[in-house]
């Protein structure tokens, strides 16, 4: 691992939950960090900016990837600290229990140790389920949390510039000044971190065609008396879930439409659920509808991309590392801090290797 003196001027591309968390970690390691992003947490909601649309709660990890599990474990640890009574972002979170039902009789063994799930007795299962578990977790009010991250970044000296980047060479050769001042960089950048989500598919110099949208549609209702999160995986295309938030709203969902880029909510005829799964019983009497919406999850064939490539600054021949942190799919919040830490390690190891050559 290198010292923080190796890299001084780092640009993070993207201001979603992953980009903001990564930029904060880089600042905390002593680097000078600027974010360039087309969309920011303070903007009105837009389909181009995925993070505000997320369900944003931590469920059990059911996979077998040691790296992904480690990332989720580290993120869970940080989120529990932030959401604890008196925590720095307590007001953005709701601590609660979550009940997860499964169509098969499963015995998970690779879940995050801090969750400590307990098996639900057979007689208490949902009628469609063959197994189920209950555990303590959190949900996040996404807009307040994103603005908390933005304020935390700026308060520590971070710089935010609104810009639409078409090719990574615009940043390598022009730096932040090309977007903030409209002129060539007064100070060359030392590293670029790409946290662009779906944008990685079309961003020049990256153009990762493994990146694709997984469209999700959900209903938002105001039901502050719902005390538990609930989930039932009905099929690869459809979940039933209830996600209560601190503000009293509850997200009801949802769909997983792979490679569906439709940004409008289809009209639902009378008696048609519009493709939405049926709510879990006993949860909805007296609720007040607050809206229907959809978001595009930034998925990637092969999963999360965390690696480094080297770019050449054509002006002076310098080699500049470009670190990738995207492809989180529906797990951006659940993996945000762990992937940020790994990004910092990748960058500093890359620079240490360069310095030793």
C-alpha positions in Angstrom: 0.0 0.0 0.0 1.3 3.4 -0.9 1.2 6.5 1.3 -1.4 9.3 0.7 1.4 11.4 -0.8 1.4 9.3 -4.0 -1.9 10.6 -5.4 -3.0 14.1 -4.9 -5.6 15.1 -7.5 -8.3 12.5 -8.1 -11.5 12.9 -10.1 -14.5 10.7 -9.4 -17.0 10.4 -12.3 -20.5 10.0 -11.0 -22.5 11.2 -7.9 -24.7 8.3 -7.1 -24.4 6.4 -3.8 -21.3 4.6 -5.0 -19.6 7.7 -6.4 -20.2 9.8 -3.3 -19.2 7.1 -0.9 -16.0 6.5 -2.9 -15.2 10.2 -3.1 -15.6 10.5 0.7 -13.2 7.6 1.3 -10.6 9.1 -1.0 -10.8 12.4 0.8 -10.4 10.7 4.2 -7.2 9.1 2.8 -5.8 12.6 2.2 -6.3 13.0 -1.5 -7.7 16.1 -3.2 -10.9 14.9 -4.8 -13.3 16.4 -7.3 -16.6 14.9 -8.5 -17.8 15.5 -12.0 -21.5 14.4 -12.5 -24.4 15.3 -14.8 -26.9 14.6 -12.0 -26.7 15.4 -8.3 -28.7 14.6 -5.2 -30.2 18.1 -5.1 -31.8 17.7 -8.6 -35.5 16.8 -9.2 -35.9 13.0 -9.7 -34.9 11.8 -13.1 -34.7 8.3 -14.7 -31.0 9.1 -15.6 -30.1 9.2 -11.9 -30.7 5.8 -10.4 -29.8 6.1 -6.7 -32.9 8.0 -5.5 -35.2 5.2 -6.9 -33.5 2.4 -5.0 -35.3 0.3 -2.3 -32.2 0.7 -0.2 -32.3 -1.9 2.5 -29.9 -4.6 3.5 -31.0 -8.2 3.0 -29.1 -11.5 3.5 -26.4 -12.3 1.0 -27.2 -15.5 -0.7 -24.3 -15.8 -3.1 -20.9 -17.5 -2.9 -18.5 -14.8 -4.0 -16.0 -14.1 -1.2 -15.2 -10.6 -2.5 -18.8 -9.6 -2.7 -19.6 -10.9 0.7 -16.6 -9.0 2.2 -17.8 -5.8 0.5 -21.3 -6.3 1.9 -20.0 -7.1 5.4 -17.9 -3.9 5.5 -20.8 -1.8 4.2 -23.2 -3.3 6.7 -20.8 -2.4 9.5 -20.6 1.3 8.4 -24.4 1.6 7.8 -25.1 0.3 11.3 -22.8 2.9 12.7 -24.4 5.7 10.7 -27.9 4.6 11.7 -27.3 3.9 15.4 -29.0 6.2 17.9 -26.9 9.4 17.8 -25.2 8.3 14.6 -24.1 10.8 12.0 -26.9 10.0 9.6 -29.5 8.5 12.0 -32.3 10.6 10.5 -31.9 9.0 7.1 -32.4 5.4 8.4 -35.1 3.3 10.0 -33.9 0.3 12.1 -36.3 -2.6 12.0 -36.8 -6.3 11.5 -37.1 -7.9 8.0 -38.9 -11.1 7.2 -37.6 -12.9 4.1 -39.6 -15.8 2.6 -38.3 -18.3 0.0 -40.1 -20.6 -2.4 -37.6 -23.4 -1.6 -36.5 -24.9 1.7 -33.1 -23.2 2.0 -30.5 -23.1 4.8 -28.3 -20.0 4.1 -24.8 -20.2 5.4 -23.0 -17.4 3.6 -25.0 -14.4 5.0 -23.4 -11.4 6.7 -22.5 -12.4 10.3 -23.9 -9.1 11.7 -27.4 -10.0 10.5 -27.8 -13.2 12.6 -31.0 -14.4 10.9 -33.4 -16.7 12.8 -35.5 -19.4 11.0 -39.2 -18.8 11.0 -41.3 -21.8 12.2 -43.2 -23.7 9.5 -46.6 -22.8 10.9 -45.8 -19.0 10.6 -44.6 -19.0 7.0 -46.3 -17.2 4.2 -48.6 -19.5 2.3 -46.3 -19.6 -0.8 -43.1 -20.1 1.2 -41.2 -23.2 2.2 -38.7 -21.4 4.4 -38.2 -18.0 5.9 -35.9 -16.0 8.1 -36.2 -12.9 10.3 -33.3 -10.5 11.1 -32.6 -7.0 12.2 -31.5 -4.6 9.5 -32.2 -1.0 8.3 -33.9 0.9 5.5 -32.7 4.2 4.0 -34.6 7.3 2.9 -32.6 7.7 -0.2 -32.9 11.4 -1.0 -31.9 12.6 2.5 -29.1 10.1 2.6 -27.7 11.1 -0.7 -27.7 14.7 0.4 -26.0 13.8 3.6 -23.2 12.1 1.6 -23.0 15.2 -0.6 -22.8 17.6 2.3 -20.2 15.4 4.1 -18.1 15.4 0.9 -18.2 19.1 0.5 -17.7 19.9 4.2 -14.4 18.0 4.0 -13.1 20.1 1.1 -14.4 18.1 -1.8 -15.2 19.9 -5.1 -18.4 19.1 -7.1 -18.7 20.1 -10.8 -21.7 19.5 -12.9 -20.7 18.2 -16.3 -21.7 15.8 -19.1 -18.6 13.7 -19.9 -18.6 12.1 -23.3 -15.1 10.5 -23.2 -12.7 9.8 -20.3 -9.9 11.6 -22.3 -11.8 14.9 -21.7 -10.9 14.5 -18.0 -7.5 13.0 -18.5 -6.4 15.9 -20.8 -8.6 18.7 -19.6 -9.1 17.9 -15.9 -11.9 19.5 -13.8 -11.1 22.9 -15.2 -12.4 21.9 -18.7 -15.9 21.5 -17.1 -15.8 24.2 -14.4 -13.9 27.0 -16.2 -14.1 25.9 -19.9 -10.3 25.9 -20.3 -7.4 23.5 -20.1 -6.4 22.1 -16.7 -4.2 24.2 -14.5 -3.4 21.1 -12.6 -3.2 17.7 -14.2 -5.2 14.9 -12.6 -3.4 12.0 -11.1 -6.2 9.4 -11.2 -9.7 8.9 -12.5 -12.4 6.8 -10.7 -15.4 5.7 -12.9 -18.6 5.3 -10.8 -21.1 5.9 -13.6 -23.5 3.0 -13.2 -25.4 2.6 -16.5 -23.3 5.3 -18.0 -20.4 2.9 -18.3 -22.2 1.3 -21.3 -21.9 4.5 -23.4 -19.0 6.5 -21.9 -16.3 6.9 -24.4 -13.1 5.1 -23.4 -15.1 2.6 -21.3 -18.1 1.5 -23.4 -18.7 -1.7 -21.4 -21.5 -3.5 -23.3 -21.8 -6.0 -20.4 -23.7 -3.2 -18.6 -27.4 -3.2 -19.0 -30.6 -2.0 -17.3 -32.8 -4.1 -15.1 -36.0 -2.1 -14.9 -37.9 -2.0 -11.6 -41.4 -0.7 -11.0 -43.0 -0.1 -7.6 -45.7 1.7 -5.8 -45.2 4.1 -2.9 -47.8 4.4 -0.2 -47.9 6.3 3.1 -48.3 3.7 5.9 -46.2 4.7 9.0 -47.7 1.9 11.1 -46.0 -0.9 9.1 -43.1 -2.0 11.3 -41.4 -4.7 9.4 -39.8 -5.1 6.0 -41.0 -8.2 4.1 -39.9 -10.0 1.0 -40.9 -13.0 -1.1 -39.1 -13.9 -4.3 -41.8 -15.2 -6.6 -39.8 -15.6 -9.8 -36.6 -14.4 -11.5 -38.7 -11.5 -12.9 -40.8 -10.6 -9.9 -40.5 -10.0 -6.1 -43.1 -9.1 -3.5 -41.6 -6.7 -1.0 -42.5 -4.1 1.5 -39.9 -1.6 2.5 -40.9 0.9 5.3 -38.9 4.1 5.6 -38.4 6.5 8.5 -40.7 9.1 6.8 -43.6 6.7 7.0 -43.7 5.9 3.3 -43.6 2.2 2.3 -42.2 0.9 -1.1 -44.3 -1.9 -2.6 -42.8 -3.9 -5.4 -41.6 -5.0 -7.6 -40.4 -6.2 -11.0 -37.0 -7.2 -12.5 -37.2 -6.6 -16.2 -33.8 -7.4 -17.7 -32.6 -5.2 -20.5 -35.8 -3.2 -20.4 -35.0 0.5 -20.8 -38.7 1.8 -20.7 -38.8 4.9 -18.6 -42.5 5.4 -18.3 -44.9 3.6 -16.0 -47.3 1.5 -18.1 -51.0 2.4 -17.7 -52.8 -0.1 -15.5 -56.4 -1.0 -16.5 -59.0 -1.5 -13.9 -58.5 -4.9 -12.2 -55.0 -5.2 -13.7 -52.0 -5.2 -11.3 -49.7 -3.8 -14.1 -47.2 -6.7 -13.6 -46.9 -5.9 -9.9 -46.9 -8.8 -7.5 -49.6 -9.0 -4.9 -48.8 -7.4 -1.5 -48.2 -9.6 1.5 -51.4 -10.1 3.4 -52.4 -7.8 6.3 -50.2 -4.9 5.4 -52.2 -2.5 3.4 -55.6 -1.6 5.0 -56.0 2.2 5.2 -52.8 3.1 3.3 -52.7 6.3 1.2 -51.1 6.1 -2.2 -48.1 8.4 -2.7 -47.0 7.5 -6.2 -45.9 5.0 -8.8 -42.5 5.0 -10.4 -39.8 3.0 -12.0 -36.0 3.0 -12.0 -33.2 1.4 -14.0 -30.9 -0.8 -12.0 -27.3 -0.6 -13.3 -26.5 -4.3 -13.7 -23.6 -5.9 -15.5 -23.0 -9.4 -17.0 -20.2 -10.8 -14.8 -21.2 -8.7 -11.9 -19.4 -5.8 -10.2 -16.4 -4.4 -12.0 -13.5 -3.4 -9.6 -10.2 -3.1 -11.5 -7.7 -0.7 -13.0 -6.6 0.3 -16.4 -4.0 2.8 -17.4 -4.5 5.8 -19.8 -2.0 8.0 -21.5 -2.3 11.7 -21.4 -1.6 12.7 -25.0 -0.3 16.1 -24.0 2.7 14.9 -21.9 2.7 11.1 -22.2 1.9 10.6 -18.5 0.3 7.3 -17.4 -2.9 7.9 -15.4 -4.7 5.1 -13.6 -8.5 4.7 -14.2 -10.2 2.6 -11.5 -13.7 1.2 -12.2 -16.4 0.8 -9.6 -19.7 0.0 -11.3 -22.1 -2.9 -12.1 -23.7 -3.1 -8.6 -27.2 -3.9 -10.0 -29.7 -3.6 -7.2 -27.0 -3.7 -4.5 -25.5 -0.3 -4.7 -26.4 0.8 -1.2 -25.5 -2.6 0.2 -22.1 -2.6 -1.3 -21.3 1.2 -1.3 -18.8 1.5 1.5 -17.1 -1.8 1.0 -16.5 -1.2 -2.7 -15.3 2.4 -1.9 -12.7 1.0 0.4 -11.6 -1.6 -2.2 -11.4 1.2 -4.9 -9.1 3.2 -2.7 -6.9 0.1 -2.1 -6.8 -0.6 -5.9 -5.8 3.0 -6.7 -3.1 3.3 -4.1 -1.6 -0.1 -4.9 -1.6 0.8 -8.6 0.3 4.1 -7.8 2.7 2.3 -5.5 3.5 -0.2 -8.3 4.1 2.7 -10.7 6.3 4.5 -8.3 8.4 1.3 -7.8 8.9 0.7 -11.5 
